[in-house]
Amino acid sequence: MITHYFWPEVEYCYRLTHDVPTICYDTSGLADDEVVAATGMDKIRTVLIDTLRDGPERVVFGTDYAMCDRLKHIELIRSLPISAQVREQVFWRNAIQLFQLNIARPVEYMRSASRGTAVATVKRGGTRLGRMPRRLPLLEVT
């Protein structure tokens, strides 16, 4: 797993490693203000699009939370001209596959319009554990 695409050498990272099929990448830090200022959003988006074109199963969503803004990272992926299926792969399916997690699917969540947060019901083995505020979709553990 290559994190940050060798930031600040994002394009170099892609050129050097894109033809190695066992390498995966995460998106951590790519939407951070410092990274965008130094690299440029166009270059970041191009590298992500090229990587996804090579193999969408090789990109895993990451944010570098709590150092980076999670919502900017979500918007970066949502802004890419990719199918809903590929977007789903990046946001959660690839991580489940790569890390061999026993997770069925994302828990449905609702955004609170007033606060921009989400509330999800978290369950484990059919037992409701409670409602938790989140800014990202949660995963249901089965």
N, C-alpha and C positions, 0 to 999 in steps of 0.2 A: 504494500500500500504506500503510495507516494502522497504525502500530504502537501498542500500548498503549491503543488506543481513547481517545486524548486524556487518559489518566489524569492527574489524578483525576476528570475529567469524562466518565466512561464512558457514562452514559446520554445526556448531551448529544451526545456524538460520534455515537451511534447515531441519535438523533432528527435530527441535522443531515445525516447522510450516507447513511442507509439506502436512500434512493430514487435514489441515483446508482449505476447498474449497473456502472460501470467501477471502482468503489472496492472494494478487497479489504482485509481486516483480518488481523492476526496476533494470536496469543494471548500474546505476550511480556509477562511481568511480571504477568499477571492473577492468578496464583496465589501471588504473592509475599506474604509476611506483612504487609508495610507496606501494600500495595495492598488486600488483603483487610480489614485493620483500618480503613482510611480509607473504603473504598467499600462493603464488606459483600459476603459471598459470594452472598447472594440476588440482589443487583443485578447482580453479575458474571454469574451463571448466567442470569438473565433476559435480559440483553443478548445473551449468546452464543446462547441458544435462539431469540430473536427474529431475530437475524442469520441463523442457520442456516435458519430457517423462510423467510426472504426469499430465500435462495439459498445452499445449502451449498457451492457452488463458490467463494464469496467469503471463506472463513475458512481461514487457513493456521496450522498449529501452530508456535508459537515459545515459547522459554523464557527468553531473556535469560541463557543460560548464559555465564559462570560466576557471575553475580551472583545468580541465582535458583535455586531447587531444581527440577531437571528433573522429578523424580518427582511433585512437587505439581502441576505443569502437566499431566502425563500423567493423574493422578487427576482433575483438574478436567474434562478432556474425557471421560474414562470415566464420570464421574458424571452427565453430561447425559443426559436421556431422548431419545436419538437412536438411529437404526438403526445396525447394524454397518457398513452401506455409507457412511453419512454420517460416521461416526467414522473410517473408512478414508480418506475424502476429506480430512478435516481433518488427520489425522496425516501423510499422504504424497502422496496422489493430486493434491490441489490444487497443491502446490508443484511437482510434476513438470509439470503443465499450465501453470501461471503462468510458470515460469522456463524452459519448453521444454527440460527436461532429458532426456537420452537414458538413462533408467533404466527397467529392466524391471519390477522388483518388489522389495519388501523382502526382505532375506536372512533366512532363518529363524534364530532365535537361541534359546538356552537360558538360563534363569535359574539361577544358582548359589544354591541355597537357603541356603547358609551365609554368603554374602557379599552377596547381593542384586544381583549383577552379571550381565551377560550375556556370552556368548562367541559370536562369530560367525566364520565362515570368509568371508574377503573375497576376491572374485575380480574380475579385470579381463580381459576378452577370453578367458575360459576358463582363465586361469592363476591358480592359487591363490597369493595374496599372503601369507597367514598368518592366524593366529587373533588376534583383537583383543578385549580386554575392553571392554565398553560397558554403559551403563545404559539405552540406548535401542536400538530396532531399527536396524540399519544398512540402507543401500540398496545393492543390487547394481548396479554400473555395467556396462553391456554394450557 
